Amino acid sequence: MSTTMAKALNDGLRAAMERDPRVLVMGEDVGRLGGVFRITDGLQKDFGEQRVLDTPLSESGIIGAAVGLAVRGFRPVCEIQFDGFVFPGYDQIVSQLAKLRFRTQGKVPVPIVVRIPFGGGIGAVEHHSESPESLFAHVAGLKVVACSNAADAHWMIQQAILSDDPVIFFEPKRRYWEKGEVDPDLGAAPPLHSARVVRPGSTLTLATYGPMVRTCLEAATAAVDDGHDLEVIDLRSLSPLDLGPVAESVRRTGRLVVVSEAPSESSVTSEVAARIQQECFFSLEAPVLRVTGFDTPYPPSRLEDDYLPDLDRVLDAVDRSLAW
Amino acid sequence: MDEPQAWLPTDPRSRPSHDQVVAGLKGVDEGGAELVQLLTPEGERVPDERFDRYAADITAEDLKDLYRDLVLVRRADREGNSLQRQGELGIWVPLLGQEAAQVGSGRALRPTDMCFPSYREHGVAWTRGIDPTELLGIFRGTDHGGWDFAGKRFHPYTIVIGNQCLNAAGYAMGQRFESKVGDSETGEATICYFGDGATSQGDVHEGFVWAAAYDAPLVFFCQNNQWAISVPLSRQTRVPLYQRARGYGFPGVRVDGNDVLACLAVTRWALEECRTGNGPVLIEAFTYRMDSHTTSDDATRYRLADEVELWKLKDPIERVRVHLARRHGVEPEFFEAVEAEADELGERLRTFCRAMPQPGPERMFSEVYADASPQVDAQRDTHLAYHESFTTEGEPA
């Protein structure tokens, strides 16, 4: 079945809510409006205002109340409207959501999913295009994932809701309207915290996630003309990282380029680069290279084509790696 | 305190200055005309038209029980302080002076009610059936709290100021979603504790907004002990804290926080409001922190001894003792027996504390996640192997 990522998420949420009456959806505008991206469209109509909560405009409130609801036995799925708005809720995420299980030696689990549309490329104003995933991946106690296509979106959101751990769920907003095949059989879905080879290749490994998966696939297609056969790996889970498939790939290709929209310093891409050089040192033919956003605040949208890694910047890094 | 409208001048020069406005709040020894009090500092029972009925069933025996609570809670607190001074605890958060606010409100709760404490609520913990020994791990550094959170319905201590107000709002929303509200017999409620300093935090404001927006059965119980570490109440607010509730659309009451009977009655009323669907409610317990904020600060640096001396006269335990002796003829033997019980508790706490086992390094890696985390599991294995590497054959590690 071919569907958009937005619809795949909507279907996934619906399936999770049908499966378990303790699952709640909460956030600003998620009810009547169906969310600013319509991901929760129709859910309030079918599940009622008590299971799909149009909340006060209050990010700390959304997360903090979700923690209390989880203590009571509910499984809240919180929507933060945009990446840059999560920070008023960051205190609750870091101080309570991430630590409550550890603090109570497992006696108080917090099965909460925080959905965050992230990344740029939609021509938005300030605070609407950020990639803060590394700030969450660094926090012990949280699990962090990013979907990149409709099928993963559909299954990963359900797996995240089933998890007893707090999961920060990043959705690449500029890919919401891209279509993909969704297999309705859960058995076909890989585990939530696993990386996946989305294009096999032998010349060089591209490791990426979220919105950059498509960009890397396009780069791999273009590179064929130059005689290069690039392997593309979708990390999918940013914490914990599943670097097994990346290491296995690098041992074959000898080269790795890590791609992300986020600023490079102290990021998911730094972590991948550091651990792969540690694990695959003798297999590497070239240093691990990275293609990322810049270490600047996200620019005004007329400049985002310069800021965001594109096909050419990825291919340029491929060339630099191969020239080593 | 007058309503602001009363200050509106015809002659602008007659308008009170900023300092004069705030001065009304600086008088930390007076709770004002709206302070609810049932037992004076002299131990006299005074009538209160509104709240008497919530204490009407309290017998002399009940008062003796409350007295015992107060004394034992104070002793546990003082032992905590001493154990820190002896190096047995890394820190202690004293509640000295706030026993009545905690015992009175805590004893108003039913087992089915939920409680979200801050980190000073040792007296509330006592009323929830949590032994004081169970609090020591936090302050000795052996755990972050280990009591039966669900069974006792007493949430883990929250150190980040104000976070728990939102967590409590969420929990209380859940009680409403589960239709546990509406009946005074079977209804449930939640109580959330925080201090005057916390009222400057966004989470407390948001907690008020959320609780109001969802009609959550939540009693916000603010222990106004006048000081946020070294910063006085006047730096937190220009209006008495209980009056803030009005701005959120629910009632606020100021109660004498050193009067255990008034705290019990007012909290019973507030819980009843919540159980029957009229929540939330804000209670400001007007009290005083007689010791430092924690054993790490020194209150003599920022407040006057006179102020402390004045509050000694309003001691929460002494007024109950006097009342019991004068009005109910309670004999000295009772007070001596309670004192002996306190001595035993103190001894038990000291012994327990010194015998607490050092947690093994595996604790660091346990229960970080519900599902497996390869990264954490690998770090655990490596670290435990590192420890093992120091073991000489034939000798313990």
Interface residues (C-beta under 8 A of the other chain):
Chain A: Q50 T55 P56 S58 S60 G61 I63 G64 A65 A66 V67 G68 L69 A70 V71 R72 G73 F74 P88 D91 Q92 S95 Q96 L100 R101 F102 R103 T104 Q105 G106 K107 V108 P109 P111 A140 G141 K143 S163 D164 D165 H193 P240 L241 D242
Chain B: F116 D143 H144 G145 G146 D148 F149 A150 H155 P156 T158 V160 N163 C165 L166 N167 A168 A169 G170 Y171 A172 M173 G174 Q175 F177 E178 G202 D203 E206 G207 V209 W210 A213 S366 E367 V368 Y369 A370 D371 S373 P374 Q375 V376
